[in-house]
Amino acid sequence: MPLTTASVRLHPRLGDPAGNLAASVAAIEAAGEAGARLIVLPELCTSGYCFADDAEADAACQPIPGPATEAWTALARRFDAVIVAGLAERDADGGGRRNSAVAVGPDGVLAVYRKVHLWGRECEWFAPGDETPPVVVTPVGRIGIGVCYDLWFPEFWRSLADHGAEVLAFPSNLTDAPPIATADHVYTAVARTAAHLTRVPVVVADRCGSERGTTWVGLALIVDGEGGVIGRPARDDDSPETVLATLPDPAPRTTDLSPWNDVVGDRRPDVLGG
Amino acid sequence: MPLTTASVRLHPRLGDPAGNLAASVAAIEAAGEAGARLIVLPELCTSGYCFADDAEADAACQPIPGPATEAWTALARRFDAVIVAGLAERDADGGGRRNSAVAVGPDGVLAVYRKVHLWGRECEWFAPGDETPPVVVTPVGRIGIGVCYDLWFPEFWRSLADHGAEVLAFPSNLTDAPPIATADHVYTAVARTAAHLTRVPVVVADRCGSERGTTWVGLALIVDGEGGVIGRPARDDDSPETVLATLPDPAPRTTDLSPWNDVVGDRRPDVLGG
């Protein structure tokens, strides 16, 4: 069944968890009212990013389940939707702070993913994940989850696709580049390539704004399973925006590229390893 | 040292090897006179592509060294350049016909690469290669070589980059899409991503024209090591064109992306295998 999908660009504020959660709730409500049943929010969307010290990083974290996932569950129930969002997690199982993403459905948290490839100073604030990234069975399909820099690793996309993901959702905080709603940014090329080479749609939800000298790209992108961009921001500025697009019926994944070619079956581990 | 590079778009004609070789010679002469020292030509540029039967495929093949590589060697000597080009090879070591690419320098053939990932009906005409793709030490740097569909396999780019390639050259015949000199085609995204994720420049030289119902994209593309397009066709039509761009000094390859990140060192085989 076609899947109306939202990529939500938000502007989290350091030290304002209540305001950030309220902004996420308002954006999810608007997306749900517009018919979205898969709603993807940025990485660390409840906390902001550029922590000054351990105390700030600690204050940014919350347990899962916790306040954010409870609010999102209520919205998932109201709109019969699935929400994928990033947040700073206080890991009750040990491991301290995590840069996590959750999939939340009408009945609560479906999965927690802890970011495997940490970017920049994240390694000072978060312990890296060390589990295979999840493909989550949800009411809207099998959703593969990664966070931001994970997208730089083709083996990450392939793991999700080869484990049956029908959509890849990447909450992100894409730093260190000029804002690009409409420009032909290389990050767009990377997301399109992940989709084209796996034959699975990719949704990237980046934040906007700046903090302590760091600026984000603001990439809200929905890419179909051939690598075509079907949703991107209408405005080429640095403000929050929700991008909506309808993904075609995702199942079954087809990796045939021609009557003679299959982009999975054509791999040559005998020559190239892996 | 900065490297002036040419990606040559040609229109080979089935059954006209002499005309095709002459067209390649004219294009190389023009690129050499314009200062190019790395000149990349399309896949199967001496033969055309859509063979009707074994007899046509046999007639398309030539040995290496042979007429084409001898002509190209003379030009490489004249311009102190390196030429990377695709041709149908009659494999003297056995294996019959090969879809090959050569690197030719002033002293002759430096390497022969036999395409590992065959596309479409190529499997009916050619035996696949089964050797690790070559990184060729040349007077203009270490050149990694692949052909067309090889670009769809990230482990292929990585093999070349991890073995020290400073430029990746992909003679190509990119089929089954509308012509695109200037449009934002997903094939451009794939080439940019290969460069961005390896931090090595990528040169794609595609053919143009059509044969027996098959049309090529005509993608002549030069991408720097960050994934930025620095050369693409000026004309959005279906005619031969040579694209020139100067790659910055390629050495040393830098895979650091931030003070905390290395796109090679950050791989997590413990989590994702490979």
Interface residues (C-beta under 8 A of the other chain):
Chain A: V116 H117 L118 W119 G120 R121 E122 C123 G129 D130 E131 T132 Y149 W152 F153 P154 E155 F156 S159 D176 D184 V186 T188 A189 V190 R192 T193 H196 L197 E226 G227 G228 S258 P259 W260 N261 V263 D266 R267 R268 D270 V271 L272 G273 G274
Chain B: V116 H117 L118 W119 G120 R121 E122 C123 G129 D130 E131 T132 Y149 W152 F153 P154 E155 F156 S159 D176 D184 V186 T188 A189 V190 R192 T193 H196 L197 E226 G227 G228 S258 P259 W260 N261 V263 D266 R267 R268 D270 V271 L272 G273 G274
